[in-house]
Amino acid sequence: MMHQSINKKKLYFYLLILLFLSTIFNFNLINVLKNINLIKSIEIEGISNKEQNLLRKELQIFFDKNIFFIKKNEIIYVLNQFNFLKDFNIQKVFPSKLIISAEKTKFLASTFIKGKKFYIGDNEKFTPVVETEKEKNLPVVFGKFSVKEFLELQKILLKQKIDLNKVEKYFYHMSKRWDLQKNNGLIIMLPSQNISDSLKIYNKLKNNNKLNSAKIVDLRISERIVLDYEKN
């Protein structure tokens, strides 16, 4: 019985040595892997040089990190900080390169939030103007609104064949109602509900001479249109 006990002790001893050696080996292997396949290049496609530089500055944290150990979710987290991005694709090119193919959102208008200028993107995000290239001839939106509300309005306007290129300003009121100002100075006051129905009435009359000479077209009252004319 004693002899059997000694054998068991030897077995346990050898197992401990094997475990110890394998642990050292694993640590050494991990250290070796960490020091090869380090990222040395990050290529960004699909956006301007200015926008690329902004992304590259934030992505510097991945330089000299092993390409195998970097998770795509870590890169996605960094890229999601930039609201001018609508979509992107991340590709690992072994042994040491990342390629990011970026798609920029389409800017539909500009607005001001706490005194700073932002662009309104079709990705439902506000983008600070300083982060991207300057856009020309965009309409301006005034008021406190969500991008989703603005995009929903534009969908209605397009469906009713309102030329968005002729809208110069949008005004959003606290009553959740919109006014439009066209580039000829005409103001169209929209109701808070049933906007499509009111615009159908407007479309039927928009070629009328009386409507063309109006300063304000008030569509706030259901099934009615009120005109205000410029005083001579």
ZAKE-357523 format. One record per residue (C-alpha): residue number from 1; residue in three letters; x, y, z. Coordinates in nm, 4 decimals. Layout:
<recs>
(rec NUM, 'ALA', (X, Y, Z))
...
</recs>
This chain:
<recs>
(rec 1, 'MET', (0.0000, 0.0000, 0.0000))
(rec 2, 'MET', (0.2838, 0.2339, 0.0823))
(rec 3, 'HIS', (0.4511, 0.1673, -0.2511))
(rec 4, 'GLN', (0.1287, 0.2602, -0.4329))
(rec 5, 'SER', (0.1057, 0.5859, -0.2393))
(rec 6, 'ILE', (0.4616, 0.6806, -0.3414))
(rec 7, 'ASN', (0.3801, 0.6164, -0.7084))
(rec 8, 'LYS', (0.0804, 0.8418, -0.6843))
(rec 9, 'LYS', (0.2929, 1.1173, -0.5357))
(rec 10, 'LYS', (0.5404, 1.0826, -0.8203))
(rec 11, 'LEU', (0.2578, 1.0999, -1.0721))
(rec 12, 'TYR', (0.1219, 1.4175, -0.9143))
(rec 13, 'PHE', (0.4699, 1.5639, -0.9087))
(rec 14, 'TYR', (0.5268, 1.4946, -1.2792))
(rec 15, 'LEU', (0.1844, 1.6367, -1.3642))
(rec 16, 'LEU', (0.2660, 1.9573, -1.1783))
(rec 17, 'ILE', (0.5970, 1.9871, -1.3628))
(rec 18, 'LEU', (0.4217, 1.9274, -1.6958))
(rec 19, 'LEU', (0.1579, 2.1874, -1.6139))
(rec 20, 'PHE', (0.4241, 2.4361, -1.5094))
(rec 21, 'LEU', (0.6267, 2.3831, -1.8278))
(rec 22, 'SER', (0.3194, 2.4021, -2.0517))
(rec 23, 'THR', (0.2131, 2.7271, -1.8824))
(rec 24, 'ILE', (0.5571, 2.8787, -1.9449))
(rec 25, 'PHE', (0.5390, 2.7603, -2.3036))
(rec 26, 'ASN', (0.1941, 2.9167, -2.3520))
(rec 27, 'PHE', (0.3093, 3.2483, -2.2047))
(rec 28, 'ASN', (0.6119, 3.2491, -2.4318))
(rec 29, 'LEU', (0.3957, 3.1638, -2.7317))
(rec 30, 'ILE', (0.1556, 3.4470, -2.6559))
(rec 31, 'ASN', (0.4450, 3.6916, -2.6210))
(rec 32, 'VAL', (0.5881, 3.5775, -2.9527))
(rec 33, 'LEU', (0.2511, 3.6174, -3.1263))
(rec 34, 'LYS', (0.2076, 3.9636, -2.9773))
(rec 35, 'ASN', (0.5306, 4.0797, -3.1327))
(rec 36, 'ILE', (0.4633, 3.9621, -3.4866))
(rec 37, 'ASN', (0.1972, 4.0685, -3.7385))
(rec 38, 'LEU', (0.1885, 4.4186, -3.5926))
(rec 39, 'ILE', (-0.0274, 4.6718, -3.7774))
(rec 40, 'LYS', (0.1915, 4.9145, -3.9698))
(rec 41, 'SER', (-0.0553, 5.0567, -4.2208))
(rec 42, 'ILE', (-0.4197, 5.1723, -4.2163))
(rec 43, 'GLU', (-0.5719, 5.2608, -4.5528))
(rec 44, 'ILE', (-0.9006, 5.4534, -4.5722))
(rec 45, 'GLU', (-1.1057, 5.4730, -4.8918))
(rec 46, 'GLY', (-1.4201, 5.6550, -5.0041))
(rec 47, 'ILE', (-1.3932, 5.9881, -4.8194))
(rec 48, 'SER', (-1.1936, 6.3108, -4.8511))
(rec 49, 'ASN', (-0.8374, 6.3599, -4.7252))
(rec 50, 'LYS', (-0.9625, 6.5812, -4.4425))
(rec 51, 'GLU', (-1.2039, 6.3127, -4.3261))
(rec 52, 'GLN', (-0.9436, 6.0394, -4.3673))
(rec 53, 'ASN', (-0.7021, 6.2317, -4.1454))
(rec 54, 'LEU', (-0.9636, 6.2611, -3.8706))
(rec 55, 'LEU', (-1.0262, 5.8866, -3.8772))
(rec 56, 'ARG', (-0.6589, 5.8001, -3.8984))
(rec 57, 'LYS', (-0.5831, 6.0133, -3.5921))
(rec 58, 'GLU', (-0.8326, 5.8168, -3.3824))
(rec 59, 'LEU', (-0.7255, 5.4834, -3.5301))
(rec 60, 'GLN', (-0.3634, 5.5355, -3.4254))
(rec 61, 'ILE', (-0.4343, 5.3341, -3.1119))
(rec 62, 'PHE', (-0.4257, 5.0202, -3.3296))
(rec 63, 'PHE', (-0.0779, 5.0803, -3.4718))
(rec 64, 'ASP', (0.1816, 4.8267, -3.3547))
(rec 65, 'LYS', (-0.0901, 4.5984, -3.2206))
(rec 66, 'ASN', (-0.1130, 4.2399, -3.3384))
(rec 67, 'ILE', (-0.3644, 4.2095, -3.6205))
(rec 68, 'PHE', (-0.4863, 3.8746, -3.4855))
(rec 69, 'PHE', (-0.5775, 4.0123, -3.1442))
(rec 70, 'ILE', (-0.7665, 4.3245, -3.2580))
(rec 71, 'LYS', (-1.1411, 4.2708, -3.2604))
(rec 72, 'LYS', (-1.3479, 4.4403, -3.5303))
(rec 73, 'ASN', (-1.5883, 4.5645, -3.2631))
(rec 74, 'GLU', (-1.3045, 4.7763, -3.1214))
(rec 75, 'ILE', (-1.2538, 4.9433, -3.4603))
(rec 76, 'ILE', (-1.6295, 4.9845, -3.5115))
(rec 77, 'TYR', (-1.6540, 5.1622, -3.1759))
(rec 78, 'VAL', (-1.3975, 5.4212, -3.2917))
(rec 79, 'LEU', (-1.5566, 5.4713, -3.6345))
(rec 80, 'ASN', (-1.9047, 5.5174, -3.4885))
(rec 81, 'GLN', (-1.7823, 5.8403, -3.3286))
(rec 82, 'PHE', (-1.7895, 6.0044, -3.6726))
(rec 83, 'ASN', (-2.1439, 6.1008, -3.7717))
(rec 84, 'PHE', (-2.0519, 6.1751, -4.1325))
(rec 85, 'LEU', (-2.0054, 5.8018, -4.1910))
(rec 86, 'LYS', (-2.3121, 5.6234, -4.3225))
(rec 87, 'ASP', (-2.1503, 5.2832, -4.3614))
(rec 88, 'PHE', (-1.8066, 5.1207, -4.3616))
(rec 89, 'ASN', (-1.6324, 4.7913, -4.4165))
(rec 90, 'ILE', (-1.3238, 4.6749, -4.2250))
(rec 91, 'GLN', (-1.0791, 4.4372, -4.3874))
(rec 92, 'LYS', (-0.7742, 4.2799, -4.2256))
(rec 93, 'VAL', (-0.4949, 4.2287, -4.4778))
(rec 94, 'PHE', (-0.2300, 4.0010, -4.3339))
(rec 95, 'PRO', (0.0332, 4.0390, -4.2115))
(rec 96, 'SER', (0.0058, 4.4047, -4.1044))
(rec 97, 'LYS', (-0.2576, 4.6201, -4.2779))
(rec 98, 'LEU', (-0.6121, 4.7420, -4.2166))
(rec 99, 'ILE', (-0.8277, 4.8652, -4.5056))
(rec 100, 'ILE', (-1.1408, 5.0659, -4.4232))
(rec 101, 'SER', (-1.3860, 5.1335, -4.7068))
(rec 102, 'ALA', (-1.6092, 5.4207, -4.5932))
(rec 103, 'GLU', (-1.9355, 5.5574, -4.7292))
(rec 104, 'LYS', (-2.0200, 5.9154, -4.6436))
(rec 105, 'THR', (-2.3729, 6.0166, -4.5553))
(rec 106, 'LYS', (-2.5620, 6.2553, -4.7835))
(rec 107, 'PHE', (-2.6094, 6.5966, -4.6235))
(rec 108, 'LEU', (-2.9601, 6.7374, -4.6733))
(rec 109, 'ALA', (-2.9466, 7.0656, -4.4817))
(rec 110, 'SER', (-2.7608, 7.2583, -4.2144))
(rec 111, 'THR', (-2.8687, 7.3783, -3.8717))
(rec 112, 'PHE', (-2.7362, 7.5409, -3.5553))
(rec 113, 'ILE', (-2.7202, 7.3700, -3.2165))
(rec 114, 'LYS', (-2.6072, 7.5822, -2.9199))
(rec 115, 'GLY', (-2.4473, 7.8291, -3.1580))
(rec 116, 'LYS', (-2.2491, 7.5701, -3.3547))
(rec 117, 'LYS', (-2.3205, 7.4707, -3.7129))
(rec 118, 'PHE', (-2.4073, 7.1127, -3.8035))
(rec 119, 'TYR', (-2.5021, 6.9259, -4.1187))
(rec 120, 'ILE', (-2.8099, 6.7034, -4.1219))
(rec 121, 'GLY', (-2.7384, 6.3633, -4.2766))
(rec 122, 'ASP', (-2.9700, 6.1054, -4.4282))
(rec 123, 'ASN', (-2.8221, 5.8617, -4.1716))
(rec 124, 'GLU', (-3.0315, 6.0448, -3.9067))
(rec 125, 'LYS', (-2.7289, 6.2126, -3.7464))
(rec 126, 'PHE', (-2.5982, 6.5655, -3.6938))
(rec 127, 'THR', (-2.2398, 6.6158, -3.8120))
(rec 128, 'PRO', (-2.0283, 6.9102, -3.6898))
(rec 129, 'VAL', (-1.9282, 7.1184, -3.9919))
(rec 130, 'VAL', (-1.5658, 7.1287, -3.8739))
(rec 131, 'GLU', (-1.5339, 6.7504, -3.9192))
(rec 132, 'THR', (-1.6105, 6.7360, -4.2892))
(rec 133, 'GLU', (-1.5834, 6.9166, -4.6202))
(rec 134, 'LYS', (-1.7929, 7.2308, -4.6656))
(rec 135, 'GLU', (-2.1232, 7.1851, -4.8450))
(rec 136, 'LYS', (-2.2729, 7.4554, -5.0649))
(rec 137, 'ASN', (-2.6346, 7.5527, -5.1343))
(rec 138, 'LEU', (-2.7857, 7.3530, -4.8498))
(rec 139, 'PRO', (-3.1116, 7.4792, -4.6951))
(rec 140, 'VAL', (-3.1038, 7.5913, -4.3328))
(rec 141, 'VAL', (-3.3290, 7.4418, -4.0653))
(rec 142, 'PHE', (-3.4278, 7.6470, -3.7610))
(rec 143, 'GLY', (-3.5761, 7.5193, -3.4361))
(rec 144, 'LYS', (-3.5303, 7.2287, -3.1969))
(rec 145, 'PHE', (-3.6092, 6.9108, -3.3879))
(rec 146, 'SER', (-3.4885, 6.5556, -3.4365))
(rec 147, 'VAL', (-3.3301, 6.4426, -3.7628))
(rec 148, 'LYS', (-3.5993, 6.1761, -3.7884))
(rec 149, 'GLU', (-3.8721, 6.4439, -3.7856))
(rec 150, 'PHE', (-3.6941, 6.6358, -4.0601))
(rec 151, 'LEU', (-3.6486, 6.3267, -4.2769))
(rec 152, 'GLU', (-4.0157, 6.2356, -4.2353))
(rec 153, 'LEU', (-4.1126, 6.5849, -4.3540))
(rec 154, 'GLN', (-3.8889, 6.5546, -4.6589))
(rec 155, 'LYS', (-4.0473, 6.2211, -4.7499))
(rec 156, 'ILE', (-4.3911, 6.3825, -4.7436))
(rec 157, 'LEU', (-4.2726, 6.6783, -4.9512))
(rec 158, 'LEU', (-4.1162, 6.4524, -5.2133))
(rec 159, 'LYS', (-4.4270, 6.2353, -5.2294))
(rec 160, 'GLN', (-4.6336, 6.5492, -5.2974))
(rec 161, 'LYS', (-4.3821, 6.6525, -5.5657))
(rec 162, 'ILE', (-4.2510, 6.9585, -5.3821))
(rec 163, 'ASP', (-3.9168, 7.0597, -5.5350))
(rec 164, 'LEU', (-3.6762, 7.0475, -5.2389))
(rec 165, 'ASN', (-3.4128, 7.2367, -5.4372))
(rec 166, 'LYS', (-3.6406, 7.5408, -5.4200))
(rec 167, 'VAL', (-3.6774, 7.5287, -5.0402))
(rec 168, 'GLU', (-3.4314, 7.7698, -4.8805))
(rec 169, 'LYS', (-3.5322, 7.7514, -4.5128))
(rec 170, 'TYR', (-3.7260, 7.5253, -4.2784))
(rec 171, 'PHE', (-3.8762, 7.6467, -3.9503))
(rec 172, 'TYR', (-3.9781, 7.3995, -3.6809))
(rec 173, 'HIS', (-4.2147, 7.5251, -3.4116))
(rec 174, 'MET', (-4.2703, 7.4027, -3.0565))
(rec 175, 'SER', (-4.6188, 7.2920, -3.1637))
(rec 176, 'LYS', (-4.4415, 7.0330, -3.3854))
(rec 177, 'ARG', (-4.5387, 7.2199, -3.6988))
(rec 178, 'TRP', (-4.3244, 7.3194, -3.9971))
(rec 179, 'ASP', (-4.3002, 7.6292, -4.2160))
(rec 180, 'LEU', (-4.1106, 7.6343, -4.5444))
(rec 181, 'GLN', (-3.9538, 7.9345, -4.7161))
(rec 182, 'LYS', (-3.8864, 7.8945, -5.0853))
(rec 183, 'ASN', (-3.6004, 8.0694, -5.2625))
(rec 184, 'ASN', (-3.8485, 8.3194, -5.4156))
(rec 185, 'GLY', (-3.9447, 8.4330, -5.0630))
(rec 186, 'LEU', (-4.2799, 8.2499, -5.0466))
(rec 187, 'ILE', (-4.3580, 8.1045, -4.7024))
(rec 188, 'ILE', (-4.5733, 7.7928, -4.6790))
(rec 189, 'MET', (-4.7212, 7.7316, -4.3345))
(rec 190, 'LEU', (-4.7918, 7.3627, -4.2828))
(rec 191, 'PRO', (-5.0342, 7.2062, -4.0326))
(rec 192, 'SER', (-4.9154, 6.9833, -3.7489))
(rec 193, 'GLN', (-5.1172, 6.6932, -3.8917))
(rec 194, 'ASN', (-5.2373, 6.5720, -4.2321))
(rec 195, 'ILE', (-4.9608, 6.7568, -4.4157))
(rec 196, 'SER', (-5.0126, 6.5519, -4.7325))
(rec 197, 'ASP', (-5.3798, 6.6507, -4.7595))
(rec 198, 'SER', (-5.2955, 7.0208, -4.7246))
(rec 199, 'LEU', (-5.0200, 6.9989, -4.9863))
(rec 200, 'LYS', (-5.2606, 6.8325, -5.2298))
(rec 201, 'ILE', (-5.4792, 7.1442, -5.2069))
(rec 202, 'TYR', (-5.1720, 7.3637, -5.2526))
(rec 203, 'ASN', (-5.0637, 7.1678, -5.5607))
(rec 204, 'LYS', (-5.4041, 7.2127, -5.7226))
(rec 205, 'LEU', (-5.3761, 7.5901, -5.6857))
(rec 206, 'LYS', (-5.0038, 7.6561, -5.7212))
(rec 207, 'ASN', (-5.0304, 7.7642, -6.0853))
(rec 208, 'ASN', (-5.3041, 8.0130, -5.9981))
(rec 209, 'ASN', (-5.1977, 8.3770, -6.0418))
(rec 210, 'LYS', (-5.3376, 8.4674, -5.7008))
(rec 211, 'LEU', (-5.1200, 8.2048, -5.5379))
(rec 212, 'ASN', (-4.8107, 8.3117, -5.7307))
(rec 213, 'SER', (-4.8370, 8.6682, -5.6048))
(rec 214, 'ALA', (-4.8917, 8.5689, -5.2405))
(rec 215, 'LYS', (-4.6306, 8.6281, -4.9719))
(rec 216, 'ILE', (-4.7610, 8.3591, -4.7340))
(rec 217, 'VAL', (-4.9617, 8.0451, -4.8040))
(rec 218, 'ASP', (-5.1296, 7.9286, -4.4818))
(rec 219, 'LEU', (-5.2344, 7.5614, -4.4874))
(rec 220, 'ARG', (-5.2876, 7.5200, -4.1131))
(rec 221, 'ILE', (-5.6669, 7.5019, -4.1322))
(rec 222, 'SER', (-5.7978, 7.1706, -4.2624))
(rec 223, 'GLU', (-5.9273, 7.1813, -4.6231))
(rec 224, 'ARG', (-5.8639, 7.5556, -4.6473))
(rec 225, 'ILE', (-5.5923, 7.7764, -4.7885))
(rec 226, 'VAL', (-5.5318, 8.1314, -4.6642))
(rec 227, 'LEU', (-5.3218, 8.3746, -4.8674))
(rec 228, 'ASP', (-5.1354, 8.6801, -4.7437))
(rec 229, 'TYR', (-5.0131, 8.9321, -5.0021))
(rec 230, 'GLU', (-4.7228, 9.1700, -4.9982))
(rec 231, 'LYS', (-4.8190, 9.5283, -4.9312))
(rec 232, 'ASN', (-4.7190, 9.7757, -5.2002))
</recs>
